[in-house]
């Protein structure tokens, strides 16, 4: 039996749980450090036994790390999760990237930040050794956060099609097929909920961001048809009530935002084209300011597209050190917030754009920062 604790994680999102770091009691791969006995000199030895089952050199880490820490030119990995193991299969050429995206779809997970397992799109079924017998699990677990164990059997959406060929003949076919059905039903239902509540007409017809939610939904046949005319295959009872208010309405009084005057820049071009550019610029800003009041001069904030996946929160606090983005509200009204629920443009946000790069749905997208100037070869509209 493995010598680590029960992998079932039931802690809240505010706790780091499995991936918590303590510079005094953990090694840089994320496992608990067993302090060496003996003299003070021996306790500083770089060879330390850890609960990850290896005796690799694990010097005392010099910083907190959510991923791999570099020590003497070597990368010491954190605790391996099911998704990490699947990514290793891709790196070894056993799976393709398409296999990974199809079998274990993800929305809230990025490999360079702490896993939080809030979207549950990566749910898989596991069977593990208990009392010397392979026992099927009673529930689905998130692949992005659940650690791997010796002799663990993982069933993804692929079912028997993704089973290890070396042991496929000895597998319990009924258990695997039932588990694969549970995984597919669960992941598809989650995708239907997210599409029904968070997919709506974009601001413009121009592709302004990568919509990972739509990509995952298409792989599950929740969205079909061409991209310009998508068909949402969502059950009627799951569709969003049209009477529900928009999450973009400010929840308390906000000071008025000063208008953003367009910058003139004809540079010798005709006045007619400059007037058209000014008109388009003013219409765009009015559309954003009226419909998305939480937006700033750099980022368009659309709370109705937000699935509260925490990617922007972790980007602001782990990738960047600012810690501006958090959460507010309850139930249907839950959304991200800036400082104490201020408008993004009036918060302490420095407009670095890291949250926008991390967003999988377009809830945070780029806003034009300057008016397009009317050069000879400039496009009519830049969004």
CORNORJO-V702389 format. One record per backbone hydrogen bond with DSSP energy under -0.5 kcal/mol. NH is the residue of the N-H (numbers start at 1). CO is the residue of the C=O. E is the energy in kcal/mol with one decimal. If there is no record, write none. Layout:
<<NH	CO	E> <NH	CO	E>>
This chain:
<<10	8	-0.5> <15	12	-1.4> <19	16	-2.1> <20	17	-1.8> <25	22	-0.6> <26	22	-2.0> <27	31	-2.7> <28	59	-0.5> <30	27	-2.1> <33	25	-3.3> <34	49	-1.3> <35	33	-0.8> <43	39	-1.5> <44	40	-0.5> <44	41	-1.1> <45	42	-1.5> <48	46	-0.7> <48	56	-0.7> <50	54	-1.3> <51	32	-1.2> <53	50	-1.4> <58	46	-2.3> <69	76	-1.2> <71	69	-0.5> <71	74	-2.7> <74	71	-2.1> <76	69	-2.0> <76	74	-0.6> <77	75	-0.7> <82	146	-2.1> <83	143	-2.6> <85	81	-2.3> <86	82	-2.2> <87	83	-2.4> <88	84	-1.8> <89	85	-1.4> <90	86	-1.4> <91	87	-2.3> <92	88	-2.0> <93	90	-1.2> <94	89	-2.1> <95	89	-1.4> <100	96	-1.9> <101	97	-2.4> <102	98	-2.1> <103	99	-2.8> <104	100	-2.4> <113	110	-1.6> <123	120	-1.1> <124	141	-2.6> <125	155	-2.4> <127	153	-2.3> <128	135	-2.1> <130	133	-3.0> <133	130	-1.4> <135	128	-3.1> <135	133	-0.6> <137	126	-2.4> <141	124	-2.6> <143	122	-1.4> <145	142	-1.0> <146	142	-2.3> <148	80	-2.0> <152	149	-1.5> <153	127	-2.9> <154	152	-0.5> <155	125	-3.4> <156	154	-0.5> <157	103	-1.2> <159	156	-1.3> <161	158	-1.5> <162	159	-1.3> <163	160	-1.6> <167	164	-1.2> <168	164	-0.5> <168	165	-0.5> <170	167	-0.6> <171	168	-1.0> <173	171	-1.1> <176	172	-2.1> <177	173	-2.6> <178	174	-2.3> <179	175	-2.4> <180	176	-2.7> <181	177	-2.0> <182	178	-2.0> <183	179	-2.4> <184	180	-2.6> <185	181	-2.5> <186	182	-2.3> <187	183	-2.7> <188	184	-2.3> <189	185	-2.0> <190	186	-2.1> <191	187	-2.2> <192	188	-2.3> <193	189	-2.3> <194	190	-2.4> <195	191	-2.6> <196	192	-2.6> <197	193	-1.6> <198	194	-2.3> <199	195	-1.6> <200	198	-0.7> <208	206	-0.9> <211	209	-0.7> <212	210	-1.2> <212	360	-1.9> <213	360	-1.3> <215	211	-1.5> <216	212	-2.6> <217	213	-2.6> <218	214	-2.2> <219	215	-1.6> <220	216	-1.0> <221	218	-1.3> <222	217	-2.8> <223	217	-1.0> <224	231	-2.4> <229	226	-0.6> <230	227	-0.6> <231	224	-3.1> <232	230	-0.5> <233	222	-3.4> <233	231	-0.7> <234	232	-1.4> <238	235	-1.8> <239	235	-0.6> <239	236	-1.1> <240	196	-0.7> <244	241	-1.9> <249	246	-0.8> <261	259	-0.9> <264	262	-0.5> <269	266	-1.2> <274	270	-1.6> <275	271	-2.4> <276	272	-1.9> <277	273	-2.3> <278	274	-2.6> <279	275	-2.3> <280	276	-2.5> <281	277	-2.3> <282	278	-2.5> <283	279	-2.4> <284	280	-2.2> <285	281	-2.2> <286	282	-2.2> <287	283	-2.4> <288	284	-2.1> <289	285	-2.8> <290	286	-2.4> <291	287	-2.0> <292	288	-2.5> <295	292	-1.9> <296	299	-2.5> <300	365	-3.3> <301	299	-0.6> <302	300	-0.7> <302	363	-3.2> <303	301	-0.6> <305	302	-1.3> <306	302	-0.5> <306	303	-0.7> <314	310	-2.4> <315	311	-2.1> <316	312	-2.1> <317	313	-1.3> <318	314	-3.1> <319	314	-1.2> <320	315	-2.3> <322	316	-0.8> <323	316	-2.1> <326	337	-2.4> <328	335	-2.2> <333	330	-1.8> <334	331	-1.7> <335	328	-2.3> <337	326	-1.7> <338	342	-0.6> <339	324	-2.6> <339	337	-0.5> <341	339	-1.1> <342	338	-2.9> <344	294	-1.5> <345	295	-0.6> <346	343	-1.4> <347	343	-0.5> <347	344	-1.1> <357	353	-2.0> <358	354	-1.3> <359	355	-1.3> <365	300	-1.9> <365	363	-0.5> <367	298	-3.0> <374	265	-0.8> <375	373	-1.9> <378	375	-0.7> <383	381	-0.5>>
